[in-house]
Amino acid sequence: MRLKSFSGFIMFMLMLCILISENPHKKTMQAIACTKDDWTECAVEKQKLQWIEYAPDWKFLEKKNDVLIYKRKLPSGIVQCKAEKIIYAKPEVIEQLVRDVPAYAEFMHKCFLAETIKKFSDEDLVIHNATAMPWPLQPRDGVVRTQVSMDWDYGRFEVLCYGLHSPESEKWVPKIAGYTRMYEVSVYMIAHILDREKAKCFYIIHADPTGVPLIAVNFLMDVYPYETILKFEQMLNRQKYIQLGKKSKYLHLIEAFCSRKQKVLKQID
């Protein structure tokens, strides 16, 4: 009898595992009962601390044209700046603009060159870009690697571009005459999905342009995320990205998240 009961218990556990694996969002639907527009706000503190936009040392600087600007000082002494803005666009359209590397030269402040050097996958690229500097300084260029992360429980996706250091940087793109190579740089492009046509977007940057006094870098740095996020928003109106968004490989996941969110909100009401 004990053997039969044990066998029955094993069969029950196997069936339970199958049901859970067939519905990966079942646990999320039961666990998240968030009434906020931004579901990342309902994440536990331990989870939030893994997301750079929730770093506890951000200091609010100012609000300009519905853009919130924050700063924090890194251990190197360089200031990191964050621009935050609610953008009314479909998340898949935002995703397609982020995926268009040459377009970085249009929306990133002072950037005039952005090209893909190596594509390992859609989410893993080596990119070369160049940024104009005030006269008489040379333009700064850098080689960056992308790192993409997505959290479909909370509707958050992030693209991190981080600078490659020597000699790896020169392995991909040899130094170019007339340019000063920049190694210490990181750029985050983050979106929190609020609904089908609304997202909270962040542009976060820190950079050491090499050869520029630290006080000058820190004084001017907040201009970059502010101007970038405004230009980024403008470009989302282009038909090119609207049409590409309809073919996004993440479209079904975006729709599933928004649908799940609506169902939870209705249950709470």
C-alpha positions as CSV (number, residue, x, y, z in Angstrom):
1,M,0.0,0.0,0.0
2,R,2.9,2.4,0.8
3,L,4.4,1.7,-2.6
4,K,1.2,2.4,-4.3
5,S,0.7,5.7,-2.4
6,F,4.2,6.8,-3.2
7,S,3.7,6.0,-6.9
8,G,0.5,8.0,-6.9
9,F,2.4,11.0,-5.2
10,I,5.1,10.8,-7.9
11,M,2.5,10.8,-10.7
12,F,0.7,13.8,-9.1
13,M,4.0,15.8,-8.9
14,L,4.8,15.0,-12.5
15,M,1.4,16.2,-13.7
16,L,1.8,19.4,-11.6
17,C,5.2,20.1,-13.2
18,I,3.7,19.6,-16.7
19,L,0.9,22.0,-16.0
20,I,3.3,24.7,-14.7
21,S,5.7,24.3,-17.7
22,E,2.8,24.6,-20.1
23,N,1.7,27.9,-18.5
24,P,4.9,29.9,-17.6
25,H,2.8,33.0,-16.7
26,K,0.5,31.2,-14.3
27,K,2.8,31.9,-11.3
28,T,3.2,35.6,-12.4
29,M,-0.5,36.1,-12.7
30,Q,-1.1,34.8,-9.2
31,A,2.0,36.5,-7.6
32,I,1.6,40.0,-9.1
33,A,-1.4,42.0,-8.1
34,C,-0.2,45.5,-8.9
35,T,-2.5,48.4,-9.4
36,K,0.2,50.8,-10.6
37,D,0.7,51.7,-14.3
38,D,4.3,50.7,-14.0
39,W,4.6,47.1,-12.7
40,T,8.3,47.4,-12.0
41,E,7.2,49.6,-9.0
42,C,5.6,46.5,-7.5
43,A,8.8,44.5,-7.6
44,V,10.4,43.6,-4.3
45,E,13.3,45.8,-3.2
46,K,15.9,43.1,-3.9
47,Q,14.7,42.9,-7.5
48,K,14.7,46.7,-7.9
49,L,18.3,47.0,-6.8
50,Q,19.3,44.9,-9.8
51,W,17.9,47.5,-12.1
52,I,20.1,50.5,-12.6
53,E,17.2,53.0,-12.8
54,Y,16.4,52.2,-9.2
55,A,19.9,52.7,-7.8
56,P,19.5,54.4,-4.4
57,D,22.0,57.1,-5.0
58,W,20.3,58.9,-7.9
59,K,19.8,62.6,-7.0
60,F,17.1,64.6,-8.8
61,L,18.5,67.5,-10.7
62,E,15.6,69.1,-12.6
63,K,12.6,68.7,-14.8
64,K,12.6,70.1,-18.3
65,N,9.8,69.6,-20.9
66,D,8.4,66.5,-19.0
67,V,11.9,65.0,-18.8
68,L,13.2,64.2,-15.4
69,I,17.0,64.5,-15.0
70,Y,19.0,62.7,-12.3
71,K,22.7,62.4,-11.5
72,R,24.9,60.2,-9.4
73,K,28.7,60.1,-9.0
74,L,30.5,56.8,-9.7
75,P,33.6,55.6,-7.8
76,S,35.8,56.9,-10.7
77,G,34.5,60.5,-10.0
78,I,32.7,60.6,-13.3
79,V,29.0,61.6,-13.1
80,Q,26.4,59.3,-14.5
81,C,23.2,60.9,-15.8
82,K,19.7,59.6,-16.2
83,A,16.8,61.0,-18.3
84,E,13.3,59.7,-17.7
85,K,10.3,60.4,-19.8
86,I,6.8,58.9,-20.5
87,I,6.6,58.2,-24.2
88,Y,3.4,57.6,-26.0
89,A,4.4,54.9,-28.5
90,K,4.0,51.2,-28.9
91,P,6.7,49.2,-27.1
92,E,7.5,47.2,-30.3
93,V,8.1,50.5,-32.2
94,I,10.5,51.6,-29.4
95,E,12.3,48.3,-29.7
96,Q,12.7,48.6,-33.5
97,L,14.3,52.1,-33.2
98,V,16.7,50.8,-30.5
99,R,17.6,47.9,-32.9
100,D,18.5,50.3,-35.7
101,V,22.1,50.9,-35.0
102,P,22.8,53.6,-37.8
103,A,19.9,55.6,-36.3
104,Y,22.0,56.1,-33.2
105,A,23.8,58.8,-35.1
106,E,20.5,60.7,-35.4
107,F,19.1,60.5,-31.9
108,M,22.2,60.3,-29.7
109,H,23.4,63.8,-28.8
110,K,26.5,64.8,-30.8
111,C,26.9,61.3,-32.3
112,F,27.7,61.4,-36.0
113,L,28.7,57.8,-36.7
114,A,27.2,54.5,-35.6
115,E,27.9,51.2,-37.4
116,T,27.6,47.5,-36.6
117,I,31.0,45.8,-36.7
118,K,30.0,42.3,-35.7
119,K,26.5,40.7,-35.2
120,F,26.5,37.6,-33.1
121,S,22.7,37.7,-32.7
122,D,20.0,40.3,-32.6
123,E,20.8,40.9,-29.0
124,D,24.6,40.7,-29.1
125,L,26.5,43.2,-31.3
126,V,29.8,45.0,-31.5
127,I,29.2,48.6,-32.5
128,H,31.6,51.5,-33.5
129,N,30.4,55.0,-32.9
130,A,31.9,58.5,-32.9
131,T,30.9,61.7,-31.1
132,A,31.7,65.3,-31.9
133,M,33.5,67.4,-29.3
134,P,33.9,71.2,-29.0
135,W,36.7,72.8,-31.0
136,P,39.6,72.3,-30.8
137,L,39.2,68.8,-29.4
138,Q,39.2,65.8,-31.7
139,P,36.1,63.7,-32.1
140,R,35.9,60.7,-29.7
141,D,35.2,57.2,-31.0
142,G,34.6,54.0,-29.2
143,V,33.8,50.3,-29.7
144,V,31.0,49.0,-27.6
145,R,29.3,45.6,-26.9
146,T,25.6,45.3,-26.4
147,Q,23.9,43.3,-23.7
148,V,20.1,42.9,-23.7
149,S,17.9,41.8,-20.9
150,M,14.1,41.4,-20.7
151,D,11.7,40.8,-17.8
152,W,8.3,39.8,-19.1
153,D,6.9,39.4,-15.6
154,Y,7.2,43.2,-15.0
155,G,7.3,44.4,-18.6
156,R,10.8,45.8,-18.6
157,F,13.5,45.6,-21.3
158,E,17.0,47.0,-21.3
159,V,19.8,47.5,-23.8
160,L,23.2,48.2,-22.4
161,C,26.1,49.3,-24.6
162,Y,29.4,49.2,-22.7
163,G,32.8,50.3,-24.0
164,L,35.5,47.7,-24.8
165,H,39.0,48.4,-23.4
166,S,42.3,48.0,-25.2
167,P,43.4,45.7,-26.8
168,E,40.0,44.3,-27.5
169,S,38.7,47.6,-28.7
170,E,41.5,47.8,-31.4
171,K,40.9,44.2,-32.3
172,W,37.5,45.2,-33.7
173,V,38.4,48.7,-35.0
174,P,42.0,49.9,-35.2
175,K,42.5,53.4,-34.0
176,I,41.6,56.1,-36.6
177,A,43.7,59.1,-37.3
178,G,42.0,62.3,-36.2
179,Y,39.9,60.5,-33.5
180,T,40.7,60.0,-29.8
181,R,39.6,56.5,-28.7
182,M,37.2,56.4,-25.7
183,Y,37.1,53.3,-23.6
184,E,35.2,54.1,-20.4
185,V,31.6,54.5,-21.4
186,S,28.2,52.9,-20.8
187,V,24.8,53.7,-22.2
188,Y,21.5,52.2,-21.0
189,M,18.3,52.4,-23.0
190,I,15.4,51.1,-20.9
191,A,11.7,50.9,-21.3
192,H,8.9,49.9,-18.8
193,I,5.8,48.9,-20.7
194,L,2.8,50.8,-19.2
195,D,0.2,49.7,-21.9
196,R,0.0,49.0,-25.6
197,E,0.9,52.6,-26.6
198,K,2.7,54.0,-23.6
199,A,6.1,53.3,-21.9
200,K,8.3,54.9,-19.3
201,C,11.7,55.3,-21.0
202,F,15.1,55.9,-19.6
203,Y,18.4,57.0,-21.2
204,I,21.4,56.6,-18.9
205,I,24.9,57.5,-19.8
206,H,28.4,57.9,-18.3
207,A,31.5,58.5,-20.3
208,D,35.1,59.4,-19.9
209,P,36.0,61.2,-23.2
210,T,39.7,60.9,-22.5
211,G,41.8,64.0,-22.2
212,V,38.9,66.3,-21.0
213,P,39.1,67.7,-17.4
214,L,36.7,65.8,-15.1
215,I,35.0,69.0,-14.0
216,A,34.1,69.9,-17.6
217,V,32.8,66.3,-18.3
218,N,30.6,66.4,-15.2
219,F,29.3,69.9,-15.9
220,L,28.1,69.1,-19.4
221,M,27.0,65.4,-19.0
222,D,23.3,66.0,-18.2
223,V,22.8,67.6,-21.6
224,Y,23.4,64.3,-23.4
225,P,20.5,62.2,-22.0
226,Y,18.1,65.1,-22.1
227,E,18.7,65.9,-25.8
228,T,18.9,62.2,-26.7
229,I,15.6,61.2,-25.2
230,L,13.7,64.1,-26.9
231,K,15.2,63.2,-30.3
232,F,14.5,59.5,-29.7
233,E,10.8,60.3,-29.0
234,Q,10.5,62.4,-32.2
235,M,11.9,59.5,-34.4
236,L,9.3,57.1,-33.1
237,N,6.7,58.8,-35.3
238,R,8.5,57.6,-38.5
239,Q,6.5,55.1,-40.5
240,K,9.7,53.0,-40.9
241,Y,9.6,52.1,-37.2
242,I,5.9,51.8,-37.0
243,Q,5.8,49.3,-39.8
244,L,8.8,47.4,-38.5
245,G,7.1,47.1,-35.1
246,K,4.4,45.1,-36.7
247,K,7.0,42.4,-37.5
248,S,8.8,42.5,-34.2
249,K,9.7,39.0,-32.9
250,Y,8.7,40.3,-29.4
251,L,5.3,41.4,-30.5
252,H,3.5,38.4,-29.1
253,L,5.3,38.7,-25.8
254,I,4.4,42.4,-25.5
255,E,0.8,41.7,-26.3
256,A,0.7,38.8,-23.8
257,F,2.1,41.0,-21.0
258,C,-0.4,43.8,-21.7
259,S,-3.2,41.4,-21.8
260,R,-2.1,39.7,-18.6
261,K,-1.8,43.1,-16.9
262,Q,-5.4,44.1,-17.9
263,K,-6.8,40.8,-16.6
264,V,-5.1,41.3,-13.3
265,L,-6.4,44.9,-13.0
266,K,-9.9,43.7,-13.8
267,Q,-9.7,41.1,-11.1
268,I,-8.6,43.6,-8.6
269,D,-11.4,46.0,-9.6
